[in-house]
Amino acid sequence: MTADDFREIALSMQGAVEGSHMGHPDFRANGRIFATLHSNDTRGMVKVTPDEQRELLRKHPKIFEPSSGAWGRQGCTNVHLSAASPAIIRGPMILAWEAVMAKKATPKRRPAV
């Protein structure tokens, strides 16, 4: 799987847009990040629940790993793109997208005066 494959899946989610966060691409819907690309496009991240993360790690330990620190404990899950396939990533991407769509939209910031 390539970074472009990951991007295509993320942007296929209704209302998804690509932005940038901390110097790398992110994918948002409802004003919230649900996935990112990083490490020179060799890894992605999907933001799932801790329970969903445990299941992904159990089923596909060569593809998924928790992000470091508190982010990982909250469900942020790294994806090794070279080991992944679009068929495996689509499900976790949908879970991540559904989670942000279920939350109240993040209000847009007003410009500083």
C-alpha positions in Angstrom: 0.0 0.0 0.0 1.2 3.5 -0.8 0.7 6.8 0.8 -1.5 7.7 -2.2 -3.7 4.6 -1.5 -4.1 5.7 2.2 -4.9 9.3 1.1 -7.5 8.0 -1.4 -9.3 5.9 1.2 -9.3 8.8 3.7 -10.6 11.3 1.2 -13.3 8.9 0.1 -15.1 9.4 3.4 -17.9 11.8 3.2 -16.9 15.3 4.2 -13.2 14.4 4.5 -10.6 17.1 3.7 -6.8 17.0 3.7 -4.9 19.5 5.8 -1.6 19.7 7.6 -0.8 19.2 11.2 2.7 19.4 12.8 4.3 19.3 9.3 2.5 16.3 7.9 -0.8 15.6 6.1 -3.9 15.0 8.1 -7.4 14.0 7.2 -10.3 15.6 8.9 -14.1 15.4 8.9 -16.5 17.4 11.1 -13.5 19.6 12.0 -11.6 16.7 13.7 -8.6 14.6 12.7 -9.3 10.9 12.0 -6.1 9.9 10.1 -2.6 11.2 9.3 0.4 10.4 7.1 3.9 10.7 8.5 7.5 9.4 8.5 8.1 10.4 4.9 4.8 8.7 3.8 5.9 5.3 5.1 3.4 5.3 7.9 -0.1 6.4 8.5 -2.2 6.7 11.6 -5.9 6.0 12.2 -7.6 7.2 15.4 -9.7 4.3 16.7 -10.8 3.4 20.2 -8.5 1.5 22.5 -10.6 -1.7 22.1 -10.6 -1.4 18.3 -6.8 -0.9 18.5 -6.3 -4.1 20.5 -8.3 -6.0 17.9 -6.2 -4.6 15.1 -3.0 -5.4 16.9 -4.2 -9.0 17.5 -5.3 -9.6 13.9 -2.5 -7.7 12.1 0.6 -7.3 14.3 2.9 -6.6 11.3 0.7 -3.8 10.1 -0.5 -1.9 13.2 1.2 -0.6 16.3 0.1 1.9 18.9 1.3 5.4 18.5 3.8 6.5 21.2 2.7 7.6 24.7 -0.7 8.9 25.6 -1.8 9.1 22.0 -1.3 5.4 21.6 -3.1 4.7 24.8 -6.1 6.7 23.5 -6.3 4.6 20.4 -4.1 6.4 17.9 -2.7 3.5 15.8 0.2 3.6 13.4 -0.1 1.8 10.1 3.0 0.3 8.3 2.0 1.1 4.8 4.4 -1.3 3.1 2.8 -4.2 5.0 -0.8 -3.1 4.6 -3.4 -3.3 1.8 -6.4 -1.1 1.0 -8.8 -3.9 2.0 -7.3 -4.1 5.5 -7.1 -0.3 6.0 -10.6 0.6 4.8 -12.3 -0.9 7.9 -10.2 1.0 10.5 -10.4 4.1 8.4 -14.2 3.9 8.5 -14.2 3.4 12.2 -12.0 6.5 12.7 -14.2 8.6 10.4 -17.4 7.4 12.1 -16.0 8.4 15.5 -15.3 12.0 14.5 -18.6 12.3 12.7 -20.4 11.2 15.9 -18.8 14.1 17.9 -19.9 17.7 18.0 -18.2 19.7 15.2 -15.1 21.6 16.2 -15.9 25.3 16.0 -13.8 27.3 13.5 -11.4 29.8 15.0 -12.1 33.4 14.4 -9.1 35.4 13.1 -7.2 37.5 15.7 -8.1 41.2 15.5 
